Amino acid sequence: MCNACIAMLNEARPVDDFSERMLDMLNQGALSLMVSIGHRTGLFDSMAELTAASTEEIAAHTGLECRYVKEWLAAVVAGGIVQYRVEDAHYQLPESHAAMLCRKSSPDNIAVYAQYIGMMGLVEDKIVDCFRKGGGVGYEHFPRFQEVMAEDSGQTVLSALDEHILPLLGPGVARLEQGIKVLDIGCGKGSVLLHLARSYPNSKFVGYDLSEQALTFARAAAKSLGLQNIQFIERDLSDFDQLAETRVFDLITAFDAIHDQANPQGVLDGIYRSLKQSGQFLMQDIRASSQLENNLDHPIAPLLYTLSTMHCMTVSLAQGGAGLGTMWGEELAVEMLRQAGFEDISIHQLEHDFQNNFYLMQK
């Protein structure tokens, strides 16, 4: 930004220093992209393996182009992420920073979530058109969505599955060991189902998703693991309330998948219909209120409402759907679950996970 612009901002600065906050917003938004690039290129992982190193040494260690590495380093040094030693022009990623930026730090790797910023930027022009003309932006315009979601799910769900999430099922865990039929709604690349299929060979697992690309990956992974108790089916769930098979599954799961459905109430209705008597439905979704005023203290409310605008709401609207959005909230979720037929609803929160609610329903 030019000096004249900064001077004008300083002259017009209100009591609450809003102009300074806006400048900080620009810096932090830019750094989000640099953090995403640092994750995707493996720069953070490589720097965590090195002691203080020169630009050339870091580039050689990562196999990346030196000129780009140099400019990236300048950005993350200026942003306080990487330390710079002036006397010998060496760079170092502090251990405390690496603990939140490297793959080995999962599930605490914040860099995974920084990828959403670049992904949303890809569709900005299309979203602006939607503001003017209505409609939505379909999944096909988010080429890395499944990849990023797989990493996200790996940190928020898969890493906590055995120790924290499955115990919520109570006796349902023993039933998994004995052998039941399980459906996962919106399975994506299938990381959760693949883990369950390996852990509970006596049970049978089915995954539904709209993305053939994600399902192709999941099928290949199942084949490479030699799993015979799992199948992945491409399915549009907008008519699930009408076409769902009756009383087929003992357990149905939906991890961060309901709110962006075209027909979320229909999906919940279909889930209730598909469950056997005494079957269980486990739904993970964003921990938030349906009312804006109750979310103002949420630590990542701006990010979640932005993700809603730029992805979750718009992909639903692109299908002519309800467009619930990411922050549909606990109150509406419970109302819709009751409308589907569920009466026994319990809501669980995990100590290490401030972002999600885990809803457990018994038919």
Sine and cosine of phi, psi and omega as CSV:
sin_phi,cos_phi,sin_psi,cos_psi,sin_omega,cos_omega
0.00,0.00,0.66,-0.75,-0.07,-1.00
-0.94,0.35,0.41,-0.91,-0.02,-1.00
-0.88,0.47,-0.59,0.81,0.00,-1.00
-0.88,0.47,-0.64,0.77,0.00,-1.00
-0.90,0.43,-0.68,0.73,0.00,-1.00
-0.90,0.44,-0.65,0.76,0.02,-1.00
-0.88,0.48,-0.68,0.73,0.02,-1.00
-0.88,0.47,-0.65,0.76,0.02,-1.00
-0.89,0.45,-0.67,0.74,-0.01,-1.00
-0.89,0.45,-0.64,0.77,0.00,-1.00
-0.91,0.41,-0.55,0.83,-0.07,-1.00
-1.00,-0.09,0.13,0.99,-0.13,-0.99
-0.88,0.47,0.83,-0.56,0.03,-1.00
-0.98,0.21,0.07,-1.00,-0.06,-1.00
-0.86,0.51,-0.59,0.81,-0.08,-1.00
-1.00,0.09,0.16,0.99,0.05,-1.00
0.83,0.55,0.62,0.78,-0.03,-1.00
-0.89,0.45,-0.58,0.81,0.00,-1.00
-0.90,0.44,-0.63,0.78,0.05,-1.00
-0.90,0.44,-0.62,0.78,0.04,-1.00
-0.89,0.45,-0.62,0.78,0.01,-1.00
-0.92,0.39,-0.63,0.78,0.07,-1.00
-0.89,0.45,-0.65,0.76,0.03,-1.00
-0.90,0.43,-0.61,0.79,0.04,-1.00
-0.86,0.51,-0.69,0.73,0.01,-1.00
-0.89,0.45,-0.68,0.73,0.02,-1.00
-0.89,0.45,-0.71,0.70,-0.05,-1.00
-0.94,0.34,-0.59,0.81,0.07,-1.00
-0.89,0.45,-0.67,0.74,0.04,-1.00
-0.89,0.45,-0.67,0.74,0.00,-1.00
-0.90,0.43,-0.53,0.85,0.05,-1.00
-0.85,0.53,-0.66,0.75,0.05,-1.00
-0.92,0.40,-0.63,0.77,0.03,-1.00
-0.92,0.39,-0.60,0.80,0.05,-1.00
-0.91,0.40,-0.66,0.75,0.06,-1.00
-0.87,0.50,-0.71,0.70,0.02,-1.00
-0.90,0.43,-0.64,0.77,0.04,-1.00
-0.87,0.49,-0.58,0.82,0.06,-1.00
-0.95,0.30,-0.77,0.64,-0.11,-0.99
-0.91,0.42,-0.57,0.82,-0.02,-1.00
-1.00,0.07,-0.17,0.99,-0.04,-1.00
0.99,0.15,0.20,0.98,-0.03,-1.00
-0.89,0.46,-0.68,0.73,0.01,-1.00
-0.90,0.44,-0.69,0.73,0.01,-1.00
-0.87,0.49,-0.68,0.74,-0.01,-1.00
-0.92,0.38,-0.69,0.73,-0.02,-1.00
-0.91,0.41,-0.49,0.87,0.05,-1.00
-0.93,0.37,-0.40,0.92,0.02,-1.00
-1.00,0.09,-0.30,0.95,-0.05,-1.00
-0.99,-0.17,0.41,-0.91,0.28,-0.96
-0.99,0.10,-0.31,-0.95,0.04,-1.00
-0.84,0.54,0.74,-0.68,-0.11,-0.99
-0.61,-0.79,0.39,-0.92,0.04,-1.00
-0.99,0.16,0.21,-0.98,0.07,-1.00
-0.82,0.57,-0.71,0.70,-0.05,-1.00
-0.90,0.44,-0.64,0.77,-0.01,-1.00
-0.93,0.38,-0.65,0.76,0.02,-1.00
-0.91,0.40,-0.70,0.71,0.02,-1.00
-0.88,0.48,-0.68,0.73,0.00,-1.00
-0.91,0.42,-0.62,0.78,-0.02,-1.00
-0.93,0.37,-0.52,0.85,-0.03,-1.00
-1.00,-0.09,-0.30,0.95,-0.06,-1.00
0.96,0.26,0.42,0.91,-0.04,-1.00
-0.97,-0.25,0.25,-0.97,0.00,-1.00
-0.94,0.34,0.80,-0.60,-0.14,-0.99
-0.87,0.49,-0.66,0.75,-0.07,-1.00
-0.89,0.45,-0.64,0.77,0.02,-1.00
-0.94,0.35,-0.64,0.77,0.04,-1.00
-0.87,0.48,-0.66,0.75,0.00,-1.00
-0.87,0.50,-0.72,0.70,-0.04,-1.00
-0.94,0.34,-0.61,0.79,0.06,-1.00
-0.89,0.46,-0.69,0.72,0.02,-1.00
-0.86,0.51,-0.64,0.77,0.02,-1.00
-0.87,0.50,-0.67,0.74,-0.01,-1.00
-0.91,0.43,-0.72,0.69,-0.08,-1.00
-0.97,0.23,-0.40,0.91,0.15,-0.99
-0.94,0.34,-0.74,0.67,0.02,-1.00
-0.87,0.49,-0.49,0.87,0.00,-1.00
-1.00,0.03,0.04,1.00,0.07,-1.00
0.98,0.21,0.30,0.95,-0.01,-1.00
-1.00,-0.04,-0.65,0.76,0.02,-1.00
-0.90,-0.43,0.58,-0.81,0.03,-1.00
-1.00,-0.06,0.56,-0.83,-0.04,-1.00
-0.83,-0.56,0.77,-0.64,0.02,-1.00
-0.98,-0.19,0.95,-0.31,-0.15,-0.99
-0.89,0.45,-0.64,0.77,-0.15,-0.99
-0.88,0.48,-0.51,0.86,0.02,-1.00
-0.77,-0.64,0.22,0.97,0.03,-1.00
0.80,0.60,0.74,0.67,0.04,-1.00
-0.94,-0.35,0.49,-0.87,-0.06,-1.00
-0.88,-0.48,0.54,-0.84,0.02,-1.00
-0.57,-0.82,0.70,-0.72,0.11,-0.99
-1.00,-0.05,0.93,-0.36,-0.02,-1.00
-0.84,0.55,0.56,-0.83,-0.04,-1.00
-0.85,0.53,-0.61,0.79,-0.01,-1.00
-0.92,0.38,-0.48,0.88,0.06,-1.00
-0.98,0.20,-0.64,0.77,0.03,-1.00
-0.86,0.50,-0.51,0.86,-0.02,-1.00
-0.92,0.40,-0.19,0.98,0.02,-1.00
-0.84,-0.54,0.14,0.99,-0.12,-0.99
-0.73,-0.69,0.03,1.00,-0.11,-0.99
-0.89,-0.46,0.44,-0.90,0.00,-1.00
-0.88,0.48,-0.58,0.82,0.00,-1.00
-0.93,0.35,-0.21,0.98,0.00,-1.00
-1.00,0.02,-0.06,1.00,0.01,-1.00
-0.80,0.60,0.69,-0.72,0.26,0.97
-1.00,-0.06,0.31,0.95,-0.05,-1.00
-0.98,-0.19,0.27,0.96,-0.06,-1.00
-0.99,0.15,0.99,-0.15,-0.02,-1.00
-0.92,0.38,-0.42,0.91,-0.03,-1.00
-0.87,0.49,-0.46,0.89,0.05,-1.00
-0.84,0.54,-0.69,0.72,-0.07,-1.00
-0.97,0.23,-0.39,0.92,0.05,-1.00
-0.89,0.46,-0.38,0.92,0.01,-1.00
-0.89,0.46,-0.43,0.90,-0.01,-1.00
-0.89,0.45,-0.49,0.87,-0.04,-1.00
-0.90,0.43,-0.76,0.65,0.04,-1.00
-0.90,0.43,-0.61,0.79,0.00,-1.00
-0.89,0.46,-0.65,0.76,0.02,-1.00
-0.94,0.35,-0.58,0.81,0.02,-1.00
-0.87,0.49,-0.48,0.88,-0.01,-1.00
-0.88,0.48,-0.47,0.88,-0.09,-1.00
-0.94,-0.34,0.23,0.97,-0.06,-1.00
-0.83,0.56,-0.72,0.70,-0.02,-1.00
-0.87,0.50,-0.66,0.75,-0.01,-1.00
-0.93,0.36,-0.60,0.80,0.04,-1.00
-0.91,0.40,-0.66,0.75,0.05,-1.00
-0.85,0.52,-0.67,0.75,0.06,-1.00
-0.87,0.50,-0.62,0.78,0.00,-1.00
-0.92,0.40,-0.59,0.81,0.08,-1.00
-0.85,0.53,-0.59,0.81,-0.08,-1.00
-1.00,0.03,-0.54,0.84,-0.15,-0.99
-0.89,-0.46,-0.18,0.98,-0.08,-1.00
1.00,0.07,-0.17,-0.98,0.00,-1.00
0.99,0.14,-0.37,-0.93,-0.05,-1.00
-0.46,-0.89,0.04,-1.00,0.02,-1.00
-0.92,-0.40,0.87,-0.50,-0.12,-0.99
-0.97,0.24,0.25,-0.97,-0.01,-1.00
-0.81,0.58,-0.54,0.84,-0.09,-1.00
-0.90,0.44,-0.28,0.96,0.00,-1.00
-1.00,-0.01,0.06,1.00,0.03,-1.00
-0.89,-0.46,0.98,0.20,-0.17,-0.99
-0.89,0.46,-0.44,0.90,-0.03,-1.00
-0.97,-0.26,0.17,0.98,-0.12,-0.99
-0.86,0.52,-0.76,0.64,-0.05,-1.00
-0.89,0.46,-0.61,0.79,0.01,-1.00
-0.90,0.44,-0.73,0.68,-0.01,-1.00
-0.93,0.37,-0.67,0.74,0.01,-1.00
-0.89,0.46,-0.59,0.81,0.03,-1.00
-0.89,0.45,-0.65,0.76,0.05,-1.00
-0.92,0.38,-0.68,0.73,0.02,-1.00
-0.86,0.51,-0.76,0.65,-0.01,-1.00
-0.89,0.45,-0.58,0.82,0.03,-1.00
-0.87,0.49,-0.54,0.84,-0.02,-1.00
-1.00,0.06,-0.67,0.74,-0.12,-0.99
-1.00,0.03,-0.50,0.87,-0.07,-1.00
-0.93,-0.37,-0.86,0.51,-0.13,-0.99
-0.86,0.51,-0.67,0.74,-0.05,-1.00
-0.92,0.39,-0.40,0.92,-0.05,-1.00
-0.96,-0.29,0.01,1.00,-0.19,-0.98
-0.87,0.50,-0.82,0.57,-0.11,-0.99
-0.95,0.32,-0.68,0.73,-0.14,-0.99
-0.99,0.12,-0.56,0.83,-0.16,-0.99
-0.88,-0.48,-0.64,0.77,-0.16,-0.99
-1.00,0.07,-0.79,0.61,-0.03,-1.00
-0.86,0.51,-0.59,0.81,0.05,-1.00
-0.85,0.52,-0.34,0.94,0.06,-1.00
-0.89,0.46,-0.41,0.91,-0.02,-1.00
-0.96,0.29,-0.25,0.97,-0.02,-1.00
0.88,0.48,-0.83,-0.56,0.01,-1.00
-0.87,0.50,-0.27,0.96,0.00,-1.00
-0.88,0.47,-0.44,0.90,0.03,-1.00
-0.92,0.39,-0.68,0.73,0.04,-1.00
-0.90,0.45,-0.57,0.82,0.04,-1.00
-0.92,0.39,-0.59,0.81,0.08,-1.00
-0.87,0.49,-0.65,0.76,0.00,-1.00
-0.92,0.38,-0.59,0.80,-0.02,-1.00
-0.96,0.28,-0.62,0.79,0.02,-1.00
0.80,-0.60,0.96,-0.27,0.04,-1.00
-0.69,-0.72,0.04,-1.00,0.04,-1.00
-0.94,-0.33,0.78,-0.63,-0.15,-0.99
-0.83,-0.56,0.67,-0.74,0.09,-1.00
-0.86,-0.50,0.70,-0.71,0.12,-0.99
-0.91,-0.42,0.85,-0.53,-0.01,-1.00
-1.00,0.04,0.79,-0.61,-0.02,-1.00
0.93,0.38,0.80,0.60,-0.17,-0.99
-0.96,0.28,-0.28,0.96,-0.02,-1.00
0.86,0.51,-0.74,-0.68,0.00,-1.00
-0.98,0.21,0.00,1.00,0.18,-0.98
0.99,0.14,0.32,0.95,-0.09,-1.00
-0.88,0.48,-0.65,0.76,-0.01,-1.00
-0.93,0.37,-0.73,0.68,-0.01,-1.00
-0.90,0.44,-0.63,0.77,0.02,-1.00
-0.88,0.48,-0.67,0.74,0.03,-1.00
-0.90,0.44,-0.70,0.72,0.00,-1.00
-0.91,0.42,-0.65,0.76,-0.02,-1.00
-0.90,0.44,-0.57,0.82,0.06,-1.00
-0.96,0.29,-0.60,0.80,-0.09,-1.00
-0.98,0.21,-0.47,0.88,-0.08,-1.00
-0.78,-0.63,0.97,0.24,-0.09,-1.00
-0.90,0.43,-0.30,0.95,0.00,-1.00
-0.99,0.14,-0.24,0.97,0.01,-1.00
-0.99,-0.11,0.34,-0.94,0.04,-1.00
-0.91,-0.42,0.64,-0.77,-0.14,-0.99
-0.80,-0.61,0.66,-0.75,0.03,-1.00
-0.77,-0.64,0.70,-0.71,0.06,-1.00
-0.87,-0.49,0.74,-0.67,0.09,-1.00
-0.95,-0.32,0.69,-0.73,0.13,-0.99
-0.38,-0.92,0.38,-0.93,-0.02,-1.00
-1.00,0.06,-0.33,0.94,-0.11,-0.99
-1.00,-0.03,0.93,-0.36,0.04,-1.00
-0.91,0.41,-0.56,0.83,0.01,-1.00
-0.88,0.48,-0.72,0.69,0.02,-1.00
-0.90,0.43,-0.65,0.76,-0.02,-1.00
-0.93,0.36,-0.57,0.82,0.07,-1.00
-0.87,0.49,-0.69,0.73,0.06,-1.00
-0.88,0.48,-0.72,0.69,-0.04,-1.00
-0.89,0.45,-0.68,0.74,0.01,-1.00
-0.90,0.44,-0.65,0.76,0.01,-1.00
-0.90,0.43,-0.64,0.77,0.02,-1.00
-0.91,0.42,-0.67,0.74,0.03,-1.00
-0.88,0.47,-0.65,0.76,0.01,-1.00
-0.91,0.42,-0.69,0.73,-0.02,-1.00
-0.91,0.42,-0.46,0.89,0.02,-1.00
-1.00,0.02,-0.08,1.00,0.02,-1.00
0.94,0.35,0.50,0.87,-0.04,-1.00
-1.00,0.10,0.80,-0.60,0.00,-1.00
-0.96,-0.28,-0.07,1.00,-0.11,-0.99
-0.95,-0.30,0.48,0.88,-0.07,-1.00
-0.55,-0.83,0.60,-0.80,0.09,-1.00
-0.59,-0.81,0.53,-0.85,-0.02,-1.00
-0.87,-0.50,0.78,-0.62,-0.13,-0.99
-0.83,-0.56,0.79,-0.62,0.10,-1.00
-0.97,0.25,0.84,-0.55,-0.07,-1.00
-0.47,-0.88,0.76,-0.65,0.15,-0.99
-1.00,0.07,0.88,-0.47,-0.12,-0.99
-1.00,-0.06,0.20,0.98,-0.04,-1.00
-0.90,0.43,-0.37,0.93,0.04,-1.00
-0.91,-0.42,0.41,0.91,-0.09,-1.00
-0.89,0.46,-0.49,0.87,0.01,-1.00
-0.91,0.41,-0.45,0.89,-0.04,-1.00
-0.99,-0.10,-0.54,0.84,-0.14,-0.99
-0.96,-0.29,-0.03,1.00,0.00,-1.00
-0.90,0.44,0.66,-0.75,0.09,-1.00
-0.94,0.34,0.49,-0.87,-0.09,-1.00
-1.00,-0.04,0.79,-0.61,0.12,-0.99
0.79,0.62,0.86,0.51,-0.04,-1.00
-0.96,-0.28,-0.60,0.80,-0.18,-0.98
-0.94,-0.33,0.59,-0.81,0.06,-1.00
-1.00,0.06,-0.48,0.88,-0.02,-1.00
-0.60,-0.80,0.74,-0.67,0.10,-1.00
-0.82,-0.58,0.70,-0.71,0.03,-1.00
-0.85,-0.52,0.46,-0.89,0.09,-1.00
-0.54,-0.84,0.96,-0.29,-0.05,-1.00
-0.98,-0.21,0.96,-0.28,0.03,-1.00
0.81,0.58,0.69,0.73,-0.14,-0.99
-0.81,-0.58,-0.29,0.96,-0.14,-0.99
-0.98,0.19,-0.66,0.75,-0.20,-0.98
-0.93,0.37,-0.36,0.93,0.01,-1.00
-0.98,-0.21,0.23,0.97,0.09,-1.00
-0.95,0.32,0.48,-0.88,0.06,-1.00
-0.90,0.44,-0.64,0.77,-0.05,-1.00
-0.78,-0.62,0.95,0.30,-0.11,-0.99
-0.87,0.49,-0.62,0.79,0.03,-1.00
-0.91,0.42,-0.64,0.77,0.04,-1.00
-0.89,0.45,-0.62,0.79,0.04,-1.00
-0.90,0.44,-0.70,0.71,0.02,-1.00
-0.90,0.43,-0.63,0.77,0.06,-1.00
-0.88,0.48,-0.68,0.73,0.01,-1.00
-0.91,0.40,-0.59,0.81,0.05,-1.00
-0.89,0.46,-0.71,0.70,0.02,-1.00
-0.87,0.49,-0.68,0.73,-0.01,-1.00
-0.91,0.41,-0.57,0.82,-0.08,-1.00
-0.98,0.21,-0.34,0.94,-0.04,-1.00
-0.97,0.23,0.65,-0.76,0.16,-0.99
-0.94,0.35,0.33,-0.94,0.09,-1.00
-0.86,0.51,0.72,-0.70,-0.08,-1.00
0.95,0.30,0.13,0.99,0.08,-1.00
-0.95,0.32,0.26,-0.97,-0.05,-1.00
-0.88,-0.48,0.56,-0.83,0.10,-0.99
-0.83,-0.55,0.85,-0.52,0.02,-1.00
-0.92,-0.38,0.88,-0.48,-0.06,-1.00
-0.84,-0.54,0.85,-0.53,0.13,-0.99
-0.98,-0.20,0.75,-0.66,0.07,-1.00
-0.45,-0.89,0.17,-0.99,-0.12,-0.99
-0.86,0.52,0.73,-0.68,0.07,-1.00
-0.99,0.15,0.96,-0.28,-0.03,-1.00
-0.29,-0.96,0.17,-0.98,0.10,-1.00
-0.99,-0.11,0.39,-0.92,0.10,-0.99
-0.97,0.24,-0.17,0.99,-0.04,-1.00
-0.95,-0.31,0.81,-0.58,-0.03,-1.00
-0.79,0.62,-0.71,0.71,-0.09,-1.00
-0.88,0.48,-0.40,0.92,0.02,-1.00
-1.00,0.07,-0.13,0.99,-0.04,-1.00
-0.96,-0.28,0.05,1.00,-0.11,-0.99
-0.91,0.41,-0.39,0.92,0.04,-1.00
-0.99,-0.14,0.06,1.00,0.03,-1.00
-0.90,0.44,0.75,-0.66,-0.13,-0.99
-0.89,0.45,-0.41,0.91,0.02,-1.00
-0.77,-0.64,0.55,0.84,0.00,-1.00
-0.85,0.53,-0.70,0.71,0.01,-1.00
-0.87,0.50,-0.65,0.76,0.03,-1.00
-0.89,0.45,-0.70,0.72,-0.07,-1.00
-0.93,0.36,-0.65,0.76,0.05,-1.00
-0.92,0.39,-0.54,0.84,0.06,-1.00
-0.94,0.35,-0.69,0.72,0.07,-1.00
-0.86,0.51,-0.59,0.81,0.03,-1.00
-0.90,0.43,-0.74,0.67,-0.01,-1.00
-0.89,0.46,-0.67,0.74,-0.16,-0.99
-1.00,-0.03,-0.20,0.98,0.02,-1.00
-0.61,-0.79,-0.94,0.34,-0.23,-0.97
-0.86,0.52,-0.73,0.69,0.01,-1.00
-0.93,0.37,-0.70,0.71,-0.15,-0.99
-0.95,0.32,-0.54,0.84,0.01,-1.00
-0.93,0.36,-0.50,0.86,0.09,-1.00
-0.94,0.34,-0.71,0.70,0.00,-1.00
-0.90,0.44,-0.50,0.86,0.03,-1.00
-0.90,0.45,-0.42,0.91,0.03,-1.00
-0.99,-0.11,0.22,0.98,-0.07,-1.00
0.95,0.31,0.44,0.90,-0.14,-0.99
-1.00,-0.06,-0.20,-0.98,-0.12,-0.99
-0.96,0.28,-0.46,0.89,-0.01,-1.00
0.88,0.48,0.71,0.70,-0.03,-1.00
-0.85,0.52,-0.68,0.73,-0.04,-1.00
1.00,0.04,0.28,-0.96,-0.06,-1.00
-0.85,0.52,-0.62,0.79,-0.13,-0.99
-0.99,-0.15,0.65,0.76,0.03,-1.00
-0.87,0.49,-0.54,0.84,0.22,-0.98
1.00,0.01,0.34,-0.94,-0.09,-1.00
-0.89,0.46,-0.66,0.75,-0.06,-1.00
-0.89,0.46,-0.73,0.69,0.00,-1.00
-0.93,0.36,-0.60,0.80,0.02,-1.00
-0.86,0.51,-0.73,0.69,0.00,-1.00
-0.90,0.44,-0.67,0.74,0.02,-1.00
-0.86,0.52,-0.69,0.72,-0.03,-1.00
-0.95,0.31,-0.58,0.82,0.06,-1.00
-0.90,0.43,-0.66,0.75,0.04,-1.00
-0.91,0.41,-0.63,0.78,0.03,-1.00
-0.89,0.45,-0.54,0.84,0.03,-1.00
-0.94,0.33,-0.33,0.94,0.02,-1.00
0.83,-0.56,-0.14,0.99,-0.03,-1.00
-0.98,0.22,0.78,-0.63,0.04,-1.00
-0.94,-0.35,-0.56,0.83,-0.01,-1.00
-1.00,-0.03,1.00,-0.04,-0.06,-1.00
-0.86,-0.51,0.84,-0.54,0.11,-0.99
-0.85,-0.53,0.61,-0.79,-0.05,-1.00
-0.90,-0.44,0.83,-0.56,-0.06,-1.00
-0.89,-0.46,0.57,-0.82,0.08,-1.00
-0.80,-0.60,0.73,-0.69,-0.02,-1.00
-1.00,-0.03,0.65,-0.76,-0.11,-0.99
-0.85,0.53,-0.59,0.81,-0.09,-1.00
-1.00,0.03,-0.06,1.00,-0.14,-0.99
-0.83,-0.55,0.99,-0.15,-0.02,-1.00
-0.99,0.15,-0.17,0.98,-0.18,-0.98
-1.00,-0.04,-0.40,0.92,-0.20,-0.98
-0.82,-0.57,0.52,-0.86,0.27,-0.96
-0.98,-0.20,0.52,-0.85,0.11,-0.99
-0.87,-0.50,0.94,-0.35,-0.04,-1.00
-1.00,-0.08,0.79,-0.61,0.04,-1.00
-0.88,-0.48,0.82,-0.58,-0.01,-1.00
-0.86,-0.52,0.62,-0.79,0.07,-1.00
-0.89,-0.45,0.77,-0.64,0.02,-1.00
-0.98,0.18,0.00,0.00,0.00,0.00
